[in-house]
Amino acid sequence: LTMLIPLLYSALFVGVLCMVAAIGIVWRAEKRLDKSFKFFATGIFCGIIGDIVDILGVTLERPQHEVLEVYLRLLQSIFILFGLWEMRQIVREFDGELQKEKERKRKSPPRR
């Protein structure tokens, strides 16, 4: 297990770099793009905390940290999913796809 520690520290370092990049985008972005990257940043933050818990679990040899790590990974995935969903909506809006859907619904006859 101790040979995993350098790899865990590398994952933590990359996570911190991702967090810095995401915060840099949030700092400069506006409105919905800002919301999307806040989800990404929160997901990255959960991943960083998960890496720290993983490092502590290996160095302190405490297996009970694994449950917390799984929950943090789940939160990370959920926040990244929300960020991707928001980004998808932005791209659909730029592409005009959402406007086309609204027009189609407006032109279709009402259901009975």
HUNORBEL-V838206 format. One record per residue. N is the residue number from 1. RES is the residue in one letter. SS is DSSP state (hx for helix, st for strand, lp for the rest). OMEGA is omega in degrees with one decimal (NA if undefined). Layout:
# HUNORBEL-V838206
N_RES_SS_OMEGA, N_RES_SS_OMEGA
This chain:
# HUNORBEL-V838206
1_L_lp_-177.4, 2_T_hx_177.2, 3_M_hx_175.3, 4_L_hx_-174.2, 5_I_hx_177.6, 6_P_hx_177.7, 7_L_hx_178.1, 8_L_hx_176.9, 9_Y_hx_176.6, 10_S_hx_177.8, 11_A_hx_177.3, 12_L_hx_179.1, 13_F_hx_178.5, 14_V_hx_176.7, 15_G_hx_178.1, 16_V_hx_176.3, 17_L_hx_176.9, 18_C_hx_179.7, 19_M_hx_178.5, 20_V_hx_179.1, 21_A_hx_-179.5, 22_A_hx_178.4, 23_I_hx_176.7, 24_G_hx_177.8, 25_I_hx_179.3, 26_V_hx_-178.7, 27_W_hx_-175.1, 28_R_hx_-174.6, 29_A_lp_-179.4, 30_E_lp_170.9, 31_K_hx_-171.9, 32_R_hx_176.7, 33_L_hx_176.6, 34_D_hx_-179.9, 35_K_hx_180.0, 36_S_hx_-177.7, 37_F_hx_171.7, 38_K_hx_174.7, 39_F_hx_178.5, 40_F_hx_-178.7, 41_A_hx_178.6, 42_T_hx_176.2, 43_G_hx_178.2, 44_I_hx_178.7, 45_F_hx_176.7, 46_C_hx_177.2, 47_G_hx_178.6, 48_I_hx_178.0, 49_I_hx_176.3, 50_G_hx_177.0, 51_D_hx_179.1, 52_I_hx_178.1, 53_V_hx_178.8, 54_D_hx_178.3, 55_I_hx_178.8, 56_L_hx_179.4, 57_G_hx_-180.0, 58_V_hx_-176.6, 59_T_hx_-179.6, 60_L_hx_-179.4, 61_E_lp_179.1, 62_R_lp_-177.4, 63_P_lp_-177.8, 64_Q_lp_177.2, 65_H_hx_-176.3, 66_E_hx_179.8, 67_V_hx_177.7, 68_L_hx_179.7, 69_E_hx_178.9, 70_V_hx_177.9, 71_Y_hx_178.4, 72_L_hx_177.2, 73_R_hx_176.9, 74_L_hx_176.7, 75_L_hx_178.2, 76_Q_hx_-179.6, 77_S_hx_-179.1, 78_I_hx_-179.5, 79_F_hx_177.2, 80_I_hx_175.4, 81_L_hx_177.4, 82_F_hx_178.4, 83_G_hx_178.3, 84_L_hx_178.9, 85_W_hx_178.7, 86_E_hx_177.8, 87_M_hx_177.5, 88_R_hx_178.6, 89_Q_hx_178.5, 90_I_hx_179.9, 91_V_hx_177.9, 92_R_hx_178.6, 93_E_hx_177.7, 94_F_hx_-178.1, 95_D_hx_-178.3, 96_G_lp_-177.4, 97_E_hx_-179.5, 98_L_hx_178.7, 99_Q_hx_178.5, 100_K_hx_178.1, 101_E_hx_179.6, 102_K_hx_179.0, 103_E_hx_179.1, 104_R_hx_179.1, 105_K_hx_-179.3, 106_R_hx_-177.9, 107_K_hx_-177.7, 108_S_lp_-179.8, 109_P_lp_-179.9, 110_P_lp_177.7, 111_R_lp_178.1, 112_R_lp_NA
